[in-house]
Amino acid sequence: MKRVLIFLLLLIGFWGGLSCTNVSASKTGVKAESLTSENHNDVKFSEVRRLNRNIPLKEYTILRSFEETLKLYRLMEDKRFSRSAPIPTLAEGEFLIVLKPKLKIQPYGDIEIEKIEEDKSVLYVYYKEINNEEYISNKEKDPIVILKIEGKIPSSVKLITS
């Protein structure tokens, strides 16, 4: 009886530990989160791609169609490789946002999206600058993150560093 009780407690502890884990992104991994703002407006997003390239992009770009996405991926194409990263498709009610903030703290750093909030058709993207040993060793200073967002296309986007 003691063994069964101990086994059940271990199983519950193991299951509870798994349910509390957070999936984090590697350079090529995917990170998905659902965040709630004070107004209880959920902004669901997933990280589609992360790279570091010196290409002419604004601080943020909103992509509404596959054609716009295809144009961006042609711009990001690296001639050193025969294959490119898969081009994401958009379902109804989805759009892509491409973030390329100017780094202020770490010249060869990366960014991590902390949360996204929506208020009156404005997306507030909170991010922080983080260390990335690969970027430091290669002296890369142009991090780009592509996010897939569910919801209505915003009128503007505000990047807020924390």
C-alpha beads as a LAMMPS data file, in Angstrom:
LAMMPS data file: protein, C-alpha beads

162 atoms
161 bonds

1 atom types
1 bond types

-500.0 500.0 xlo xhi
-500.0 500.0 ylo yhi
-500.0 500.0 zlo zhi

Masses

1 110.0

Atoms # bond

1 1 1 0.000 0.000 0.000
2 1 1 2.862 2.378 0.858
3 1 1 4.500 1.668 -2.501
4 1 1 1.294 2.494 -4.364
5 1 1 0.906 5.758 -2.442
6 1 1 4.540 6.742 -3.065
7 1 1 4.198 5.840 -6.748
8 1 1 1.043 7.974 -7.066
9 1 1 2.718 10.938 -5.353
10 1 1 5.736 10.671 -7.642
11 1 1 3.486 10.413 -10.695
12 1 1 1.459 13.455 -9.637
13 1 1 4.672 15.418 -8.944
14 1 1 6.133 14.430 -12.307
15 1 1 2.912 15.335 -14.142
16 1 1 2.678 18.652 -12.271
17 1 1 6.278 19.467 -13.186
18 1 1 5.604 18.793 -16.853
19 1 1 2.534 20.989 -16.915
20 1 1 4.540 23.906 -15.487
21 1 1 7.360 23.779 -18.016
22 1 1 7.758 26.533 -20.573
23 1 1 8.814 25.793 -24.128
24 1 1 11.658 28.078 -25.136
25 1 1 13.069 28.699 -28.568
26 1 1 16.425 27.833 -29.941
27 1 1 17.760 29.695 -32.929
28 1 1 15.727 27.515 -35.290
29 1 1 13.024 26.379 -32.872
30 1 1 9.445 27.468 -32.499
31 1 1 8.005 29.194 -29.490
32 1 1 4.256 29.536 -28.988
33 1 1 2.521 31.504 -26.289
34 1 1 -0.840 32.976 -25.452
35 1 1 -0.745 36.193 -23.501
36 1 1 -3.521 38.154 -21.848
37 1 1 -3.436 41.911 -21.400
38 1 1 -5.139 43.881 -18.666
39 1 1 -8.154 44.258 -20.991
40 1 1 -8.312 40.462 -21.262
41 1 1 -7.600 40.590 -25.000
42 1 1 -5.674 37.452 -25.883
43 1 1 -2.902 37.853 -28.421
44 1 1 -1.856 34.455 -29.697
45 1 1 1.428 34.225 -31.524
46 1 1 4.111 31.785 -32.523
47 1 1 7.690 32.348 -33.553
48 1 1 8.111 31.308 -37.176
49 1 1 11.745 32.145 -37.817
50 1 1 14.779 33.747 -36.200
51 1 1 17.858 34.901 -38.078
52 1 1 20.512 37.581 -38.225
53 1 1 20.966 39.303 -41.566
54 1 1 21.886 42.798 -42.630
55 1 1 18.973 43.447 -44.978
56 1 1 16.983 46.656 -45.404
57 1 1 13.921 46.261 -43.174
58 1 1 12.004 48.662 -40.984
59 1 1 11.799 48.164 -37.232
60 1 1 8.603 46.209 -37.869
61 1 1 6.832 45.009 -40.997
62 1 1 3.355 43.520 -41.220
63 1 1 2.815 40.827 -43.867
64 1 1 -0.803 40.202 -44.840
65 1 1 -0.470 37.770 -47.749
66 1 1 1.594 34.890 -49.075
67 1 1 2.915 37.143 -51.864
68 1 1 4.335 39.615 -49.317
69 1 1 5.840 36.707 -47.379
70 1 1 7.408 35.279 -50.524
71 1 1 8.952 38.669 -51.344
72 1 1 10.475 38.865 -47.845
73 1 1 11.875 35.324 -48.020
74 1 1 13.512 36.112 -51.363
75 1 1 15.156 39.102 -49.703
76 1 1 16.369 36.932 -46.793
77 1 1 17.633 34.126 -49.044
78 1 1 21.217 33.111 -48.365
79 1 1 23.035 32.164 -51.577
80 1 1 25.468 29.963 -49.615
81 1 1 22.750 27.360 -49.103
82 1 1 20.838 25.481 -51.786
83 1 1 17.642 25.328 -49.701
84 1 1 15.852 28.061 -47.880
85 1 1 13.768 27.881 -44.723
86 1 1 10.144 26.824 -45.297
87 1 1 7.865 29.719 -46.191
88 1 1 4.945 29.963 -43.756
89 1 1 1.368 30.103 -44.990
90 1 1 -1.379 32.193 -43.462
91 1 1 -4.844 31.024 -42.497
92 1 1 -7.886 33.250 -42.202
93 1 1 -7.401 35.700 -39.321
94 1 1 -3.583 35.420 -39.252
95 1 1 -0.765 37.733 -40.274
96 1 1 3.003 37.864 -39.885
97 1 1 4.977 40.553 -38.165
98 1 1 8.695 40.901 -38.848
99 1 1 10.673 42.547 -36.042
100 1 1 14.105 44.054 -36.528
101 1 1 14.704 46.386 -33.577
102 1 1 17.847 48.425 -33.198
103 1 1 19.903 46.990 -30.349
104 1 1 20.720 49.525 -27.668
105 1 1 22.377 47.511 -24.888
106 1 1 24.249 44.678 -26.614
107 1 1 25.740 45.430 -30.028
108 1 1 25.897 41.723 -30.992
109 1 1 22.874 40.439 -29.101
110 1 1 19.551 38.838 -29.859
111 1 1 16.000 39.603 -28.756
112 1 1 13.451 37.644 -26.767
113 1 1 9.750 38.452 -27.018
114 1 1 8.360 38.700 -23.492
115 1 1 4.718 39.480 -24.242
116 1 1 2.377 41.061 -26.763
117 1 1 -0.597 43.168 -25.809
118 1 1 -3.293 44.763 -27.939
119 1 1 -5.022 48.017 -27.082
120 1 1 -7.274 49.899 -29.508
121 1 1 -5.800 48.325 -32.671
122 1 1 -2.208 48.930 -31.526
123 1 1 0.082 45.967 -30.829
124 1 1 2.553 46.484 -28.010
125 1 1 5.476 44.085 -28.370
126 1 1 7.592 43.829 -25.226
127 1 1 11.055 42.392 -25.748
128 1 1 14.435 42.264 -24.115
129 1 1 17.940 42.093 -25.476
130 1 1 19.743 38.857 -24.631
131 1 1 23.201 37.358 -25.126
132 1 1 23.746 35.073 -28.084
133 1 1 27.226 33.563 -28.203
134 1 1 26.959 32.737 -31.908
135 1 1 26.077 36.338 -32.771
136 1 1 28.910 37.636 -30.584
137 1 1 31.538 35.337 -32.131
138 1 1 30.378 36.176 -35.682
139 1 1 29.871 39.880 -34.845
140 1 1 26.276 39.752 -36.107
141 1 1 24.161 42.697 -35.016
142 1 1 20.935 42.497 -37.013
143 1 1 18.532 40.087 -35.264
144 1 1 15.258 39.440 -37.076
145 1 1 12.293 37.608 -35.561
146 1 1 9.214 36.624 -37.554
147 1 1 6.020 36.039 -35.576
148 1 1 2.681 34.644 -36.698
149 1 1 -0.170 36.462 -34.968
150 1 1 -3.812 35.451 -34.714
151 1 1 -6.291 38.316 -34.824
152 1 1 -7.049 41.516 -36.660
153 1 1 -4.262 43.408 -38.387
154 1 1 -3.266 46.332 -36.144
155 1 1 -3.122 49.953 -37.211
156 1 1 0.380 50.221 -35.724
157 1 1 2.984 48.362 -33.684
158 1 1 4.994 49.711 -30.767
159 1 1 8.222 47.949 -29.776
160 1 1 9.003 48.359 -26.098
161 1 1 12.294 47.196 -24.654
162 1 1 12.439 46.145 -21.042

Bonds

1 1 1 2
2 1 2 3
3 1 3 4
4 1 4 5
5 1 5 6
6 1 6 7
7 1 7 8
8 1 8 9
9 1 9 10
10 1 10 11
11 1 11 12
12 1 12 13
13 1 13 14
14 1 14 15
15 1 15 16
16 1 16 17
17 1 17 18
18 1 18 19
19 1 19 20
20 1 20 21
21 1 21 22
22 1 22 23
23 1 23 24
24 1 24 25
25 1 25 26
26 1 26 27
27 1 27 28
28 1 28 29
29 1 29 30
30 1 30 31
31 1 31 32
32 1 32 33
33 1 33 34
34 1 34 35
35 1 35 36
36 1 36 37
37 1 37 38
38 1 38 39
39 1 39 40
40 1 40 41
41 1 41 42
42 1 42 43
43 1 43 44
44 1 44 45
45 1 45 46
46 1 46 47
47 1 47 48
48 1 48 49
49 1 49 50
50 1 50 51
51 1 51 52
52 1 52 53
53 1 53 54
54 1 54 55
55 1 55 56
56 1 56 57
57 1 57 58
58 1 58 59
59 1 59 60
60 1 60 61
61 1 61 62
62 1 62 63
63 1 63 64
64 1 64 65
65 1 65 66
66 1 66 67
67 1 67 68
68 1 68 69
69 1 69 70
70 1 70 71
71 1 71 72
72 1 72 73
73 1 73 74
74 1 74 75
75 1 75 76
76 1 76 77
77 1 77 78
78 1 78 79
79 1 79 80
80 1 80 81
81 1 81 82
82 1 82 83
83 1 83 84
84 1 84 85
85 1 85 86
86 1 86 87
87 1 87 88
88 1 88 89
89 1 89 90
90 1 90 91
91 1 91 92
92 1 92 93
93 1 93 94
94 1 94 95
95 1 95 96
96 1 96 97
97 1 97 98
98 1 98 99
99 1 99 100
100 1 100 101
101 1 101 102
102 1 102 103
103 1 103 104
104 1 104 105
105 1 105 106
106 1 106 107
107 1 107 108
108 1 108 109
109 1 109 110
110 1 110 111
111 1 111 112
112 1 112 113
113 1 113 114
114 1 114 115
115 1 115 116
116 1 116 117
117 1 117 118
118 1 118 119
119 1 119 120
120 1 120 121
121 1 121 122
122 1 122 123
123 1 123 124
124 1 124 125
125 1 125 126
126 1 126 127
127 1 127 128
128 1 128 129
129 1 129 130
130 1 130 131
131 1 131 132
132 1 132 133
133 1 133 134
134 1 134 135
135 1 135 136
136 1 136 137
137 1 137 138
138 1 138 139
139 1 139 140
140 1 140 141
141 1 141 142
142 1 142 143
143 1 143 144
144 1 144 145
145 1 145 146
146 1 146 147
147 1 147 148
148 1 148 149
149 1 149 150
150 1 150 151
151 1 151 152
152 1 152 153
153 1 153 154
154 1 154 155
155 1 155 156
156 1 156 157
157 1 157 158
158 1 158 159
159 1 159 160
160 1 160 161
161 1 161 162
